[in-house]
Amino acid sequence: MLKYNSVSGISVLIVVLIIIAASVGCSVQKDNFDVSGMTNDEDFNKAVISTVDDIKNVVTDDDKLVINYFDAYTWIILFNDDNMPKKMVYIYRFENREEALKMTDIRKSELEKNRTMKVESCRNIEEYVVAELIDTSFDNISRETLENNFNGLIVY
């Protein structure tokens, strides 16, 4: 009988502690509640391309489609889980770093003239200008359609 009372007492104590922990957790103010699994916006918005090696080694994979657009520029299309475009990167190559520096603001303003585009960043990496943007004109175009339309230009 004593063993039964001890087991039931411990069980009741555990249930009470679980109820207290749950009620305290649910009543914590939102401002004071930090979940360690959340990502920092800076980490989430890291640049797709950040070095010359990234530029030289970028190829098509499950997450992105890389198109060499007639050697005028490299076009990278990043996809969401539904294989719909979520972000794009344009990479322009110039003769040297100085020329690329001059062209950075010019390319950005040219891209911003297209009202469907929102340029998130436009920067210089050595002799390259890298523009990251969102283009809403591609919202309803699937990866399969893009692969069919640009079949001969895809970089693998």
BELFENUR-V704155 format. One record per pair of residues at least 24 apart in sequence whose ideal C-beta (glycine too) atoms are under 10 Angstrom apart, sorted by the first residue. I is the first residue (numbers start at 0). GAP is how many residues later the second one is. If there is no record, write none. Layout:
i gap
I GAP
I GAP
This chain:
i gap
44 42
44 75
44 76
44 87
46 42
46 73
46 74
46 76
46 78
46 83
46 85
47 28
47 30
47 39
47 40
47 41
47 43
47 73
47 82
47 84
48 25
48 27
48 40
48 42
48 74
48 76
48 79
48 81
48 82
48 83
49 73
49 75
49 80
50 74
50 75
51 73
51 74
51 75
51 76
53 37
53 71
53 74
53 76
54 34
54 36
54 38
54 70
54 71
54 72
54 73
54 75
55 72
57 31
57 33
57 97
58 95
58 96
58 97
59 87
59 94
59 95
59 96
60 95
61 81
63 24
63 25
63 79
64 78
64 81
64 82
64 85
64 88
64 89
64 90
65 25
65 84
65 87
65 88
65 89
65 90
66 79
66 80
66 82
66 83
66 84
66 85
66 86
66 87
66 88
67 82
67 84
67 85
67 86
67 87
68 81
68 84
69 83
70 82
72 34
72 55
72 56
72 58
73 54
73 56
73 79
73 81
74 71
74 75
74 78
74 80
75 54
75 56
75 79
76 58
76 61
76 64
76 66
76 69
76 70
76 73
77 54
77 56
78 63
78 64
78 67
79 63
81 60
81 61
82 59
82 60
82 61
82 62
82 63
82 64
83 54
83 55
83 56
83 57
83 58
83 59
84 49
84 50
84 51
84 52
84 53
84 54
84 55
84 56
84 57
84 58
84 61
85 48
85 52
85 53
86 33
86 45
86 46
86 47
86 48
87 29
87 32
87 43
87 44
87 45
87 46
87 47
87 50
88 31
88 32
88 41
88 42
88 43
88 44
89 27
89 29
89 32
89 39
89 40
89 41
89 42
89 43
89 45
90 34
90 37
90 38
90 39
90 40
90 41
91 30
91 35
91 36
91 37
91 38
91 39
92 33
92 34
92 35
92 36
93 30
93 32
93 33
93 34
93 35
94 32
95 30
95 31
96 27
96 28
96 29
96 30
96 31
97 26
97 29
98 25
98 28
98 30
99 24
99 25
99 26
99 27
99 28
99 29
99 30
100 25
100 26
100 28
101 27
102 25
102 26
103 24
103 25
103 26
103 27
104 24
106 24
107 25
110 24
